[in-house]
C-alpha cells in the first residue's frame, strides 16, 4: 500500500480555526488527524503541503522511516511549524496503520494501560468571559459567577478544572493575557499587587464554589517574568493548587520557581521534541510535563513521556483543540504509564460535534477510550465544509 494524496481542510471554530489533514492511499484507506494553526503557527497548512511530496509513494506503515526522511529534509529548521507539520503527517499515517491492522493506535504501542481517562475542564470561566455569545452561555461578570461555575463543574462530575487569571476592569471580568499582546501589562509582563489579588480571587472563587476536593490548576502561560510567577505561587499557597502552569523557554528559571513554589509546577506545552524537554528534565524543573501530542506527533510524544519517566515525572497532554485532537490525546494517555490527567475544553462552539462522526464520550469526569481501528473517530467532511473559516 502506498500514500497517494494529501488534503488539508479548515473550518470555523468561533474565535479560532480547526484544521484537519486527510491522507489517502491506493488501497482506499484514509488517515485523519487534526492540527492547529490558530495557536501561533501561521502557514502550517502550507508547510504540510510542501512536505507531502516526500511522503507520496511511501508505505504508510513505515512511520519511523518517514519520520527520519522528514527530519532529514527539515533538519536546518527543526521545531516550530516544521515539527508540527511532521507531527500532523505522523498522526495521520498512524490512523492508516491502525486501520490496516484493524486495531486502535494505542494497540500498536503496547496496548492500553487504562481505558477511562480522567480529564479536567480547561479554560474554565476564561472562555465564558471572552466568548459567551459564541458559546451560547451566560458571561461570567464577577468572581461570584466563577464560584457558581465551580458548582456546575462539580455537579457535572468533574474532579478537576483549570482556569486563568481573571481581572476586573471596573465593569466585568476579563482574562489577563499580556503575554499574548492583550491588556495593559504588555510588553513588560510585570506583576503588581492588583494582579496578585486577581489571581488569588480567581482561584479562590472556584475553591469556594467547587469545594475542597476539587482539583484546581491555574495556567499563567507566558504572562509574567520569573519574579511574577514566584509572587503568584506564594500568594496562592492557602488555596491549595493541584499545579501552577507556567510557560517559559528558560529551564533554569523554571527550576528556580519549582524549588521555591508551595505547589506543583507544570510546564512544557510549547516545547517540541525530546531535545527541547531534555534540559528541563535534567534540572528537575517541573513536576508535570505538559506534552502537546498534536505538535509533537504521537510517537514522538510517547518517547518524551518515556524520557520523563526516567526523571520520575508524570505527563499530561496539552489539548484544547477539537474532538479529533482529544481522541488522539486520549490514545496517548491510554498508552503511557506515567500519566497525570488529561486536558479538554468543555466549552466550545455549538457545532463542534458536527465535525466528527462520533463525538467523544465523557462520563463522571472520565474520557471513554475509543476502541475502533486507528483513532476510532472519523472527520465528517460535510460538517467541516458546512462551517468554512472566516478568513
PLY file of the C-alpha trace (Angstrom):
ply
format ascii 1.0
element vertex 391
property float x
property float y
property float z
element edge 390
property int vertex1
property int vertex2
end_header
0.00 0.00 0.00
1.29 3.46 -0.88
0.38 7.02 0.08
-1.19 8.76 -2.91
-2.58 12.12 -1.87
-2.78 14.78 0.85
-5.62 17.19 1.53
-5.95 19.89 4.20
-9.34 21.07 5.44
-10.20 24.04 7.64
-13.34 25.21 9.39
-14.64 27.98 11.59
-14.35 27.28 15.31
-15.60 30.61 16.61
-12.60 32.60 17.86
-10.19 30.26 16.05
-9.99 27.70 13.27
-9.91 23.89 13.36
-7.69 22.24 10.75
-7.59 18.63 9.56
-5.24 16.56 7.44
-6.56 13.80 5.19
-4.03 11.30 3.80
-5.18 8.87 1.11
-3.73 5.56 -0.10
-4.01 3.39 -3.20
-5.71 0.76 -1.02
-8.62 3.06 -0.28
-7.74 3.55 3.40
-7.81 7.15 4.58
-5.94 8.55 7.56
-7.04 11.58 9.56
-5.60 13.91 12.13
-6.27 17.36 13.49
-3.63 20.05 13.69
-3.75 23.67 14.78
-2.54 26.79 13.03
-4.52 29.21 15.21
-2.10 28.85 18.12
1.00 30.69 16.96
1.51 28.54 13.87
0.67 30.64 10.79
1.29 28.92 7.49
1.24 25.41 8.96
-1.08 24.04 6.26
1.32 25.25 3.57
4.28 23.56 5.31
2.34 20.27 5.46
1.54 20.56 1.76
5.21 21.28 0.96
6.37 18.17 2.85
3.77 15.93 1.21
5.99 15.19 -1.79
8.43 13.36 0.49
5.65 11.02 1.66
3.79 10.37 -1.60
4.63 6.85 -2.79
5.80 5.70 0.66
4.43 2.72 2.59
2.26 4.35 5.32
3.18 1.61 7.80
6.85 2.63 7.76
6.17 5.59 10.01
9.62 5.68 11.63
11.37 5.71 8.24
9.07 8.50 7.04
9.80 10.43 10.23
13.52 10.08 9.57
13.08 11.29 5.99
11.07 14.29 7.09
13.57 15.17 9.83
16.39 14.99 7.30
14.51 17.28 4.92
13.92 19.85 7.68
16.96 19.46 9.95
18.13 23.03 9.37
14.83 24.43 10.65
13.98 21.97 13.44
10.99 22.69 15.68
8.22 25.24 15.30
5.79 24.83 12.42
8.13 22.31 10.78
7.83 19.95 13.75
4.07 20.46 13.82
3.83 19.61 10.13
5.82 16.41 10.63
3.60 15.61 13.63
0.42 16.03 11.59
1.72 13.69 8.91
2.83 11.15 11.50
-0.54 11.21 13.25
-2.49 10.72 10.02
-0.23 7.84 8.98
-0.75 6.14 12.34
-4.51 6.31 11.74
-3.93 4.48 8.44
-1.66 1.92 10.09
-4.21 1.16 12.80
-6.87 0.67 10.15
-4.64 -1.65 8.11
-4.13 -3.91 11.13
-7.71 -3.29 12.36
-6.61 -2.15 15.82
-6.62 1.14 17.75
-3.42 3.16 17.51
-2.62 2.57 21.18
-2.64 -1.19 20.48
0.33 -0.63 18.15
2.34 0.68 21.11
1.82 -1.86 23.87
-1.92 -1.56 24.36
-3.97 0.47 26.82
-2.76 0.88 30.39
-6.15 2.44 31.17
-9.47 2.54 29.29
-11.05 5.52 31.03
-9.04 8.73 31.10
-9.53 11.24 33.94
-9.97 14.72 32.46
-10.11 18.27 33.73
-12.25 21.14 32.45
-9.81 23.55 30.82
-10.20 27.32 30.32
-12.92 27.12 32.94
-14.50 30.54 33.13
-11.94 32.06 30.76
-13.89 31.31 27.60
-17.12 32.40 29.25
-15.54 35.77 29.99
-14.22 36.17 26.44
-16.66 34.41 24.07
-20.08 33.97 25.75
-22.04 34.81 22.59
-20.17 32.21 20.52
-20.61 29.61 23.23
-24.26 30.42 23.86
-23.71 30.76 27.62
-24.04 33.47 30.24
-21.00 35.72 30.56
-19.07 35.45 33.81
-19.01 39.01 35.11
-17.99 38.69 38.76
-15.97 36.39 40.96
-19.27 35.13 42.34
-20.04 33.93 38.80
-16.82 31.91 38.87
-17.90 30.34 42.15
-21.23 29.44 40.56
-19.39 27.87 37.62
-17.32 25.86 40.09
-20.56 24.40 41.41
-21.54 23.46 37.85
-18.21 21.72 37.27
-18.72 19.63 40.41
-22.33 18.77 39.56
-21.29 17.57 36.12
-18.94 15.01 37.65
-15.55 16.58 37.03
-12.90 16.26 39.71
-10.55 18.95 38.40
-10.56 22.22 36.46
-8.05 24.71 35.12
-8.56 28.44 34.87
-6.63 31.62 34.11
-6.23 34.90 35.95
-9.44 36.94 35.63
-9.09 40.62 36.46
-12.00 43.03 36.99
-11.85 46.01 34.64
-14.45 48.04 36.52
-17.37 46.57 34.59
-16.75 42.84 34.32
-14.10 40.17 34.46
-11.61 39.82 31.61
-8.82 37.32 31.08
-5.41 38.78 31.89
-3.15 37.85 28.93
-0.33 40.36 28.41
1.98 37.59 27.19
-0.26 37.31 24.12
-0.37 41.05 23.48
-3.53 41.80 25.47
-4.13 44.07 28.48
-2.00 46.89 29.86
0.78 44.60 31.07
2.21 44.12 27.55
5.13 44.07 26.80
6.74 44.48 30.25
4.98 41.48 31.88
5.46 42.93 35.36
3.45 41.84 38.38
1.52 44.23 40.62
-0.49 43.91 43.84
-3.67 44.20 41.72
-2.63 41.22 39.58
-1.70 39.12 42.61
-5.08 39.91 44.16
-6.87 38.98 40.90
-5.00 35.66 40.72
-5.97 34.81 44.28
-9.60 35.85 43.84
-9.92 33.88 40.57
-8.72 30.63 42.10
-10.39 31.11 45.48
-13.76 31.69 43.80
-13.55 28.23 42.23
-12.41 26.76 45.55
-15.42 28.24 47.32
-17.82 27.11 44.61
-16.45 23.65 43.82
-15.33 22.70 47.31
-12.18 21.45 48.97
-11.96 18.20 46.97
-11.90 19.84 43.53
-8.51 19.75 41.86
-7.71 23.29 40.70
-4.94 24.34 38.32
-4.00 27.89 37.34
-2.43 28.47 33.92
-0.21 31.58 33.78
1.06 30.97 30.21
3.77 33.45 29.12
2.16 36.33 31.03
4.88 37.13 33.58
8.60 37.12 34.25
10.17 34.75 36.79
9.62 37.21 39.65
5.90 37.43 38.89
5.45 33.68 38.73
7.09 33.33 42.13
4.95 36.06 43.68
1.74 34.43 42.43
2.81 30.97 43.59
3.48 32.34 47.07
0.16 34.20 47.23
-1.88 31.15 46.19
-0.45 28.77 48.78
-3.55 28.91 51.04
-5.89 27.88 48.21
-4.19 24.54 47.54
-3.47 24.25 43.83
-3.00 20.90 42.08
-0.47 22.69 39.94
0.63 26.10 38.75
1.20 26.01 34.98
3.95 28.17 33.53
5.29 28.68 30.02
8.95 29.60 29.72
11.81 28.70 27.42
14.40 29.12 30.16
14.77 25.86 32.12
16.96 27.43 34.82
14.26 29.98 35.65
11.60 27.28 35.89
13.84 25.18 38.14
14.25 28.19 40.44
10.48 28.65 40.59
9.88 24.98 41.32
12.42 24.93 44.17
10.60 27.75 45.91
6.95 27.17 44.97
4.48 25.86 47.58
2.70 23.83 44.88
3.49 21.55 41.94
4.74 23.15 38.73
3.58 22.06 35.28
5.16 23.20 32.03
6.22 22.22 28.52
3.20 22.71 26.28
5.15 24.76 23.71
8.24 22.56 23.67
8.99 20.47 20.58
10.70 17.07 20.56
12.85 15.41 23.21
15.66 17.89 22.63
13.56 20.76 23.99
12.50 18.79 27.08
15.96 17.41 27.86
17.38 20.34 29.83
14.14 20.86 31.75
14.23 17.22 32.85
17.92 17.34 33.78
17.23 20.32 36.05
14.11 18.71 37.55
12.36 21.94 36.61
8.80 20.61 36.57
6.55 18.18 38.45
4.28 17.56 35.45
5.45 17.64 31.84
2.80 19.05 29.53
3.20 17.42 26.10
1.33 18.59 23.03
0.65 15.40 21.07
-0.65 17.43 18.13
2.55 19.49 17.93
4.98 16.66 18.58
3.26 13.68 16.98
2.02 10.60 18.80
5.20 8.51 18.55
7.49 11.39 19.50
5.19 12.19 22.44
5.50 8.62 23.71
9.28 8.98 23.53
9.12 12.22 25.53
6.91 10.51 28.12
9.35 7.61 28.38
12.19 10.06 28.93
10.14 11.90 31.58
9.60 8.67 33.49
13.35 8.25 33.92
13.26 11.50 35.91
10.18 10.41 37.93
7.98 12.94 36.12
4.38 12.29 35.11
2.91 13.72 31.92
-0.31 15.36 30.81
-1.32 16.27 27.25
-1.82 19.83 26.10
-5.22 19.52 24.46
-7.52 22.47 23.87
-8.47 21.82 20.25
-11.34 19.83 18.69
-12.69 16.31 19.17
-10.19 14.62 16.85
-7.31 16.06 18.86
-8.97 14.97 22.10
-9.18 11.39 20.84
-5.53 11.43 19.71
-4.54 12.79 23.14
-6.65 10.08 24.81
-4.74 7.39 22.89
-1.55 8.92 24.30
-2.95 8.93 27.85
-4.01 5.31 27.45
-0.56 4.12 26.41
1.78 5.82 28.93
2.17 4.53 32.49
3.36 7.89 33.91
0.10 9.74 33.28
-1.38 12.51 35.44
-4.64 13.85 33.94
-5.94 14.90 30.50
-6.87 18.43 29.48
-10.06 19.05 27.50
-12.21 22.04 26.63
-15.82 21.54 27.65
-16.94 24.96 26.43
-16.74 25.22 22.63
-18.74 26.32 19.61
-22.14 24.56 19.34
-21.22 22.85 16.05
-18.08 21.08 17.31
-19.91 17.73 17.42
-20.82 18.08 13.73
-17.17 17.89 12.69
-16.75 14.18 13.54
-18.79 11.03 13.05
-18.79 10.06 16.75
-18.29 12.77 19.36
-16.24 11.56 22.32
-17.98 10.42 25.48
-17.13 11.83 28.92
-18.73 10.09 31.90
-18.21 11.18 35.51
-15.17 13.22 34.58
-13.59 10.41 32.57
-12.98 10.25 28.83
-14.12 6.89 27.45
-11.35 5.48 25.26
-12.45 4.62 21.68
-11.93 1.01 20.63
-12.28 1.26 16.85
-9.36 0.88 14.42
-6.97 3.80 14.01
-8.03 6.71 16.15
-11.56 5.28 16.30
-13.07 8.51 15.02
-13.56 10.00 11.54
-13.79 13.58 10.38
-17.21 14.47 8.99
-16.22 16.33 5.83
-19.75 17.61 5.27
-19.78 19.10 8.74
-16.40 20.75 8.19
-17.45 22.23 4.85
-20.69 23.48 6.39
-18.64 25.86 8.55
-15.97 27.43 6.33
-13.27 29.53 8.03
-13.98 33.23 8.34
-10.81 34.24 6.52
0 1
1 2
2 3
3 4
4 5
5 6
6 7
7 8
8 9
9 10
10 11
11 12
12 13
13 14
14 15
15 16
16 17
17 18
18 19
19 20
20 21
21 22
22 23
23 24
24 25
25 26
26 27
27 28
28 29
29 30
30 31
31 32
32 33
33 34
34 35
35 36
36 37
37 38
38 39
39 40
40 41
41 42
42 43
43 44
44 45
45 46
46 47
47 48
48 49
49 50
50 51
51 52
52 53
53 54
54 55
55 56
56 57
57 58
58 59
59 60
60 61
61 62
62 63
63 64
64 65
65 66
66 67
67 68
68 69
69 70
70 71
71 72
72 73
73 74
74 75
75 76
76 77
77 78
78 79
79 80
80 81
81 82
82 83
83 84
84 85
85 86
86 87
87 88
88 89
89 90
90 91
91 92
92 93
93 94
94 95
95 96
96 97
97 98
98 99
99 100
100 101
101 102
102 103
103 104
104 105
105 106
106 107
107 108
108 109
109 110
110 111
111 112
112 113
113 114
114 115
115 116
116 117
117 118
118 119
119 120
120 121
121 122
122 123
123 124
124 125
125 126
126 127
127 128
128 129
129 130
130 131
131 132
132 133
133 134
134 135
135 136
136 137
137 138
138 139
139 140
140 141
141 142
142 143
143 144
144 145
145 146
146 147
147 148
148 149
149 150
150 151
151 152
152 153
153 154
154 155
155 156
156 157
157 158
158 159
159 160
160 161
161 162
162 163
163 164
164 165
165 166
166 167
167 168
168 169
169 170
170 171
171 172
172 173
173 174
174 175
175 176
176 177
177 178
178 179
179 180
180 181
181 182
182 183
183 184
184 185
185 186
186 187
187 188
188 189
189 190
190 191
191 192
192 193
193 194
194 195
195 196
196 197
197 198
198 199
199 200
200 201
201 202
202 203
203 204
204 205
205 206
206 207
207 208
208 209
209 210
210 211
211 212
212 213
213 214
214 215
215 216
216 217
217 218
218 219
219 220
220 221
221 222
222 223
223 224
224 225
225 226
226 227
227 228
228 229
229 230
230 231
231 232
232 233
233 234
234 235
235 236
236 237
237 238
238 239
239 240
240 241
241 242
242 243
243 244
244 245
245 246
246 247
247 248
248 249
249 250
250 251
251 252
252 253
253 254
254 255
255 256
256 257
257 258
258 259
259 260
260 261
261 262
262 263
263 264
264 265
265 266
266 267
267 268
268 269
269 270
270 271
271 272
272 273
273 274
274 275
275 276
276 277
277 278
278 279
279 280
280 281
281 282
282 283
283 284
284 285
285 286
286 287
287 288
288 289
289 290
290 291
291 292
292 293
293 294
294 295
295 296
296 297
297 298
298 299
299 300
300 301
301 302
302 303
303 304
304 305
305 306
306 307
307 308
308 309
309 310
310 311
311 312
312 313
313 314
314 315
315 316
316 317
317 318
318 319
319 320
320 321
321 322
322 323
323 324
324 325
325 326
326 327
327 328
328 329
329 330
330 331
331 332
332 333
333 334
334 335
335 336
336 337
337 338
338 339
339 340
340 341
341 342
342 343
343 344
344 345
345 346
346 347
347 348
348 349
349 350
350 351
351 352
352 353
353 354
354 355
355 356
356 357
357 358
358 359
359 360
360 361
361 362
362 363
363 364
364 365
365 366
366 367
367 368
368 369
369 370
370 371
371 372
372 373
373 374
374 375
375 376
376 377
377 378
378 379
379 380
380 381
381 382
382 383
383 384
384 385
385 386
386 387
387 388
388 389
389 390
